[in-house]
């Protein structure tokens, strides 16, 4: 039982040498009045004045007992055995596979572009990475070729990590999720659509940006006569096309929807894409504004719910380099997207947190 507890010196993070010195000093004061001048090799008992001896005869024993008590392990230790396990996503989760940044670096290296020294953090976009490489690292190489290589590397990274249907909170039977009053994810989304004045998806032009393998969105789109979708992963789109025959799809990035004409879309949707590594949110918002008709609506979501095998919920968004969801980080990303939408002249931009699954950012063209 004591192995999970700490003594007072450990509790206050005092060094071991200090605790040994305190114990030695208290022992000297305990035996000093009786063995003054005795040399133990490691220490020597000093000679005390008569008045000091009398004081030590009374104070030495209780002081020594007090110091001994400081070595008793009764302070509760932090639960290091499972704290991380509670806060982090499962070790075999897709979120703990090789990171997007590592895959991009490996793919680039295979094609002669070494970007190992570049830290790919939260705010570094694919546009930033391309500019660093074409202007600084490889200025003598054709810029178009370098940019294409990096974009292909990012596409390969998302294919390797997310293309195949794997675990997804949207697909889990809600009875297995330990969250009271939880509804299916699409129920929250339909409530949002109705509040935005959309009651039927059958007669409007829809674009789903970053649809991935389509499995999580199947319930929403299965009865829609037709809709458009894009993703940077051809393999993911193949899975989606097999699942949703009513989908017209294009391989392109959210930052460059070159196959979607200006003002051709009524409802722009992007679920769980804008938080992605190397994603250029500002450029993607530009494209959302361009493809929407006047009065069209954009809805972007950021995930905030992750599950453990036992059904326990982890809330927040996983920052780069971490496996621990952070709600403050998720809120910061949503705020950033809202700011971009405000800058790009979207109207009635709002953040909606009604869903436990994701935060919605909405705006009107």
C-alpha positions as CSV (number, residue, x, y, z in Angstrom):
1,X,0.0,0.0,0.0
2,X,2.8,2.4,0.9
3,X,4.3,2.2,-2.7
4,X,1.5,4.5,-3.8
5,X,2.2,7.1,-1.1
6,X,4.9,9.6,-0.4
7,X,6.7,10.9,2.6
8,X,6.8,14.6,3.5
9,X,10.1,15.2,1.8
10,X,8.9,13.6,-1.4
11,X,5.6,15.5,-1.2
12,X,7.3,18.8,-1.1
13,X,9.8,17.7,-3.8
14,X,12.8,18.1,-1.4
15,X,16.0,16.3,-2.5
16,X,17.0,13.1,-0.8
17,X,20.3,14.5,0.4
18,X,18.4,17.2,2.3
19,X,16.2,14.6,4.1
20,X,19.4,12.6,5.0
21,X,21.0,15.8,6.4
22,X,17.9,16.6,8.5
23,X,17.8,13.1,9.9
24,X,21.5,13.2,10.7
25,X,21.2,16.6,12.5
26,X,18.2,15.4,14.6
27,X,20.1,12.3,15.6
28,X,23.1,14.4,16.7
29,X,20.9,16.6,18.8
30,X,19.3,13.5,20.3
31,X,22.5,11.9,21.5
32,X,24.6,15.0,21.8
33,X,24.0,15.6,25.5
34,X,25.2,12.1,26.4
35,X,28.0,11.4,23.8
36,X,29.6,14.8,23.2
37,X,33.0,14.6,21.4
38,X,32.4,11.1,20.1
39,X,33.6,10.7,16.5
40,X,31.5,8.4,14.2
41,X,33.7,9.0,11.2
42,X,30.9,10.4,9.1
43,X,30.2,13.0,11.7
44,X,31.5,14.0,15.1
45,X,29.3,14.9,18.1
46,X,30.2,18.5,19.2
47,X,30.7,19.7,22.7
48,X,27.7,21.6,24.1
49,X,27.4,24.2,26.9
50,X,25.6,23.0,30.1
51,X,22.5,25.0,29.4
52,X,22.3,23.7,25.8
53,X,22.6,20.1,27.1
54,X,19.6,20.6,29.3
55,X,17.5,22.0,26.4
56,X,18.5,19.2,24.1
57,X,17.7,16.5,26.8
58,X,14.1,17.8,26.6
59,X,13.8,18.8,22.9
60,X,16.1,16.2,21.3
61,X,13.8,13.2,21.6
62,X,10.6,14.8,20.3
63,X,12.5,16.5,17.5
64,X,14.0,13.2,16.5
65,X,10.5,11.5,16.5
66,X,9.1,14.4,14.5
67,X,11.8,14.0,11.8
68,X,11.2,10.2,11.8
69,X,7.5,10.9,11.1
70,X,8.5,13.0,8.1
71,X,9.7,9.8,6.5
72,X,6.4,8.0,7.0
73,X,4.6,7.6,3.7
74,X,1.1,8.9,4.3
75,X,0.7,11.5,1.5
76,X,-1.3,10.2,-1.5
77,X,0.7,9.9,-4.7
78,X,-0.6,11.2,-8.0
79,X,-2.2,8.3,-9.9
80,X,0.5,7.9,-12.5
81,X,-0.6,4.4,-13.5
82,X,-3.7,5.4,-15.4
83,X,-4.0,9.2,-15.5
84,X,-2.7,9.4,-19.0
85,X,-4.9,6.4,-20.0
86,X,-7.9,8.3,-18.8
87,X,-7.1,11.5,-20.6
88,X,-5.6,10.2,-23.8
89,X,-7.2,8.5,-26.7
90,X,-6.7,4.7,-26.9
91,X,-3.2,3.6,-27.9
92,X,-4.6,1.7,-30.9
93,X,-6.8,4.6,-32.1
94,X,-6.3,6.1,-35.6
95,X,-5.4,9.3,-33.8
96,X,-2.3,7.6,-32.4
97,X,-1.1,6.2,-35.7
98,X,1.8,7.9,-37.4
99,X,1.1,11.6,-37.5
100,X,0.1,13.5,-40.6
101,X,3.3,15.7,-40.4
102,X,5.5,12.6,-40.1
103,X,3.9,11.0,-43.2
104,X,4.2,14.2,-45.2
105,X,7.9,14.4,-44.3
106,X,8.5,10.8,-45.2
107,X,6.6,11.1,-48.6
108,X,8.4,14.3,-49.4
109,X,11.8,12.8,-48.6
110,X,11.1,9.9,-51.0
111,X,10.9,12.5,-53.7
112,X,14.0,14.4,-52.9
113,X,12.4,17.1,-50.7
114,X,13.8,17.1,-47.1
115,X,11.7,19.1,-44.7
116,X,12.7,17.2,-41.5
117,X,13.9,20.5,-39.9
118,X,10.5,22.2,-40.3
119,X,8.2,22.1,-37.3
120,X,4.6,21.5,-38.7
121,X,2.5,23.0,-35.9
122,X,-1.0,24.1,-35.5
123,X,-0.8,27.2,-37.7
124,X,1.5,26.1,-40.4
125,X,-0.5,25.7,-43.6
126,X,0.2,23.8,-46.8
127,X,0.7,27.3,-48.4
128,X,3.3,28.2,-45.8
129,X,5.1,24.9,-46.3
130,X,5.1,25.3,-50.1
131,X,6.5,28.9,-49.8
132,X,9.2,27.8,-47.4
133,X,10.3,25.0,-49.7
134,X,10.1,27.0,-53.0
135,X,11.5,30.3,-51.7
136,X,14.1,29.1,-49.1
137,X,14.9,25.4,-49.1
138,X,14.7,24.6,-52.8
139,X,14.7,28.0,-54.7
140,X,16.5,26.5,-57.7
141,X,13.9,23.8,-58.3
142,X,10.7,24.4,-60.4
143,X,8.2,25.7,-57.9
144,X,5.2,24.1,-59.5
145,X,6.8,20.7,-59.2
146,X,7.7,21.2,-55.5
147,X,4.2,22.4,-54.7
148,X,2.6,19.5,-56.4
149,X,4.9,17.1,-54.6
150,X,4.0,18.5,-51.2
151,X,0.2,18.5,-52.0
152,X,0.5,14.9,-53.1
153,X,2.4,14.1,-49.9
154,X,-0.4,15.6,-47.8
155,X,-3.0,13.7,-49.8
156,X,-1.1,10.5,-49.2
157,X,-0.9,11.2,-45.5
158,X,-4.7,11.6,-45.2
159,X,-5.2,8.4,-47.3
160,X,-3.0,6.4,-45.1
161,X,-4.5,7.7,-41.9
162,X,-8.2,8.2,-42.6
163,X,-9.2,6.7,-46.0
164,X,-10.2,3.3,-44.8
165,X,-13.4,3.1,-42.6
166,X,-12.2,2.9,-39.0
167,X,-13.6,3.9,-35.7
168,X,-15.7,7.0,-35.7
169,X,-17.8,8.4,-32.8
170,X,-20.6,9.2,-35.2
171,X,-21.0,5.5,-36.0
172,X,-21.0,4.2,-32.5
173,X,-24.2,2.9,-31.0
174,X,-25.1,5.8,-28.6
175,X,-26.3,3.3,-26.0
176,X,-22.6,2.3,-25.6
177,X,-21.5,5.9,-24.9
178,X,-21.5,7.1,-21.3
179,X,-23.1,10.4,-21.9
180,X,-26.6,11.0,-20.5
181,X,-29.3,12.0,-22.9
182,X,-27.1,11.6,-26.0
183,X,-28.9,11.5,-29.4
184,X,-27.6,10.4,-32.7
185,X,-25.2,12.9,-34.2
186,X,-27.4,13.8,-37.2
187,X,-30.3,14.7,-34.8
188,X,-28.3,17.7,-33.5
189,X,-27.3,18.6,-37.1
190,X,-31.0,18.5,-38.3
191,X,-32.0,20.7,-35.4
192,X,-29.3,23.2,-36.5
193,X,-30.5,23.1,-40.1
194,X,-34.0,23.8,-39.1
195,X,-32.9,26.8,-37.1
196,X,-31.1,28.0,-40.2
197,X,-34.3,27.7,-42.3
198,X,-33.4,24.4,-44.0
199,X,-36.0,21.7,-43.7
200,X,-35.2,19.6,-46.7
201,X,-31.9,18.7,-48.5
202,X,-33.6,17.3,-51.6
203,X,-34.0,20.5,-53.6
204,X,-30.8,22.4,-52.9
205,X,-27.2,22.1,-54.3
206,X,-25.0,20.7,-51.6
207,X,-21.2,20.5,-51.4
208,X,-19.5,18.3,-48.8
209,X,-15.9,19.4,-48.4
210,X,-13.5,16.7,-47.0
211,X,-16.1,13.9,-47.1
212,X,-13.4,11.2,-46.5
213,X,-14.7,7.7,-46.8
214,X,-18.3,8.8,-46.4
215,X,-19.2,6.3,-43.8
216,X,-19.9,8.9,-41.0
217,X,-22.1,11.0,-43.3
218,X,-24.1,8.2,-44.8
219,X,-27.2,8.6,-42.6
220,X,-27.4,12.3,-43.6
221,X,-27.0,11.9,-47.4
222,X,-28.4,8.4,-48.1
223,X,-31.9,9.9,-49.1
224,X,-30.6,13.0,-50.8
225,X,-31.2,12.7,-54.6
226,X,-27.8,14.2,-55.5
227,X,-25.0,16.1,-53.9
228,X,-21.3,17.1,-54.6
229,X,-18.3,16.1,-52.6
230,X,-14.6,16.7,-52.6
231,X,-11.6,15.2,-50.8
232,X,-7.8,15.2,-51.3
233,X,-7.7,11.4,-51.0
234,X,-8.8,9.4,-54.2
235,X,-8.9,6.2,-52.2
236,X,-11.2,7.8,-49.5
237,X,-13.5,9.0,-52.3
238,X,-13.7,5.5,-53.8
239,X,-15.0,4.2,-50.4
240,X,-17.5,7.1,-50.3
241,X,-18.7,6.5,-53.9
242,X,-19.3,2.8,-53.1
243,X,-21.4,3.8,-50.1
244,X,-23.2,6.8,-51.7
245,X,-24.2,6.3,-55.4
246,X,-25.9,9.7,-55.4
247,X,-22.6,11.5,-54.9
248,X,-20.8,13.5,-57.6
249,X,-17.2,13.8,-56.5
250,X,-14.0,15.5,-57.3
251,X,-10.4,15.0,-56.1
252,X,-9.3,18.4,-54.9
253,X,-8.4,20.3,-51.8
254,X,-10.7,22.6,-49.7
255,X,-8.3,25.4,-50.4
256,X,-8.7,25.1,-54.2
257,X,-12.2,23.9,-55.3
258,X,-11.2,24.5,-59.0
259,X,-13.9,22.0,-60.3
260,X,-16.8,23.8,-58.5
261,X,-18.1,26.9,-60.4
262,X,-18.6,30.3,-58.7
263,X,-22.0,30.8,-57.0
264,X,-23.2,27.2,-57.7
265,X,-23.8,25.9,-54.2
266,X,-26.6,26.5,-51.7
267,X,-25.2,24.6,-48.7
268,X,-21.5,24.2,-48.1
269,X,-20.7,21.6,-45.5
270,X,-17.3,20.5,-44.1
271,X,-17.4,18.1,-41.2
272,X,-14.2,17.6,-39.1
273,X,-11.8,18.9,-41.7
274,X,-10.9,22.5,-40.9
275,X,-8.8,21.4,-37.8
276,X,-6.6,19.2,-40.0
277,X,-2.8,19.4,-40.0
278,X,-1.4,21.8,-42.7
279,X,-5.0,22.9,-43.5
280,X,-5.2,26.5,-44.8
281,X,-8.4,27.7,-43.1
282,X,-8.3,31.2,-44.5
283,X,-7.9,29.9,-48.1
284,X,-10.7,27.3,-47.6
285,X,-13.1,30.0,-46.3
286,X,-12.3,32.1,-49.4
287,X,-13.3,29.1,-51.5
288,X,-16.5,28.5,-49.5
289,X,-17.5,32.1,-50.1
290,X,-16.7,31.9,-53.8
291,X,-18.7,28.7,-54.5
292,X,-21.8,29.7,-52.5
293,X,-24.8,31.5,-54.1
294,X,-25.9,34.7,-52.5
295,X,-27.9,33.7,-49.5
296,X,-26.2,30.3,-49.4
297,X,-25.1,28.9,-46.0
298,X,-21.7,27.4,-44.9
299,X,-21.6,25.0,-42.0
300,X,-18.2,23.9,-40.7
301,X,-17.6,21.6,-37.8
302,X,-14.8,20.9,-35.4
303,X,-14.8,17.5,-33.5
304,X,-15.0,17.6,-29.7
305,X,-15.9,14.1,-28.7
306,X,-13.6,11.0,-28.5
307,X,-14.4,7.7,-27.0
308,X,-12.5,5.0,-25.1
309,X,-13.2,1.3,-25.4
310,X,-15.3,1.4,-22.2
311,X,-17.6,4.1,-23.6
312,X,-16.1,6.9,-21.5
313,X,-16.0,10.3,-23.3
314,X,-13.0,12.5,-23.8
315,X,-14.1,16.1,-24.8
316,X,-12.1,18.6,-26.8
317,X,-9.8,18.6,-29.8
318,X,-6.4,16.9,-30.0
319,X,-3.6,19.5,-30.5
320,X,-0.7,18.6,-32.7
321,X,1.9,16.5,-31.0
322,X,-0.6,15.3,-28.3
323,X,-3.1,12.5,-27.8
324,X,-5.1,14.3,-25.1
325,X,-8.2,16.2,-26.3
326,X,-8.3,19.8,-25.1
327,X,-11.6,21.8,-25.1
328,X,-9.9,25.2,-24.9
329,X,-8.0,24.2,-28.1
330,X,-11.2,23.2,-29.9
331,X,-12.8,26.5,-28.9
332,X,-9.8,28.5,-30.1
333,X,-10.0,26.7,-33.5
334,X,-13.7,27.4,-33.8
335,X,-13.1,31.1,-32.9
336,X,-10.4,31.3,-35.5
337,X,-12.7,29.9,-38.2
338,X,-15.4,32.4,-37.2
339,X,-12.9,35.3,-37.5
340,X,-11.9,34.2,-41.0
341,X,-15.6,34.0,-42.0
342,X,-16.2,37.5,-40.6
343,X,-13.2,38.8,-42.5
344,X,-14.4,37.2,-45.7
345,X,-17.8,39.0,-45.5
346,X,-19.9,36.1,-44.4
347,X,-23.1,37.3,-42.6
348,X,-24.7,36.2,-39.3
349,X,-21.6,34.1,-38.4
350,X,-22.2,32.1,-35.3
351,X,-20.7,29.3,-33.2
352,X,-23.1,26.6,-32.2
353,X,-22.2,24.1,-29.4
354,X,-25.5,22.2,-29.1
355,X,-23.9,18.9,-30.3
356,X,-21.7,16.9,-27.9
357,X,-20.0,15.5,-31.1
358,X,-18.8,18.7,-32.7
359,X,-18.8,22.5,-32.6
360,X,-20.5,24.1,-35.6
361,X,-19.5,27.4,-37.2
362,X,-22.2,28.8,-39.5
363,X,-22.4,31.8,-41.8
364,X,-24.4,33.1,-44.7
365,X,-23.1,34.4,-48.1
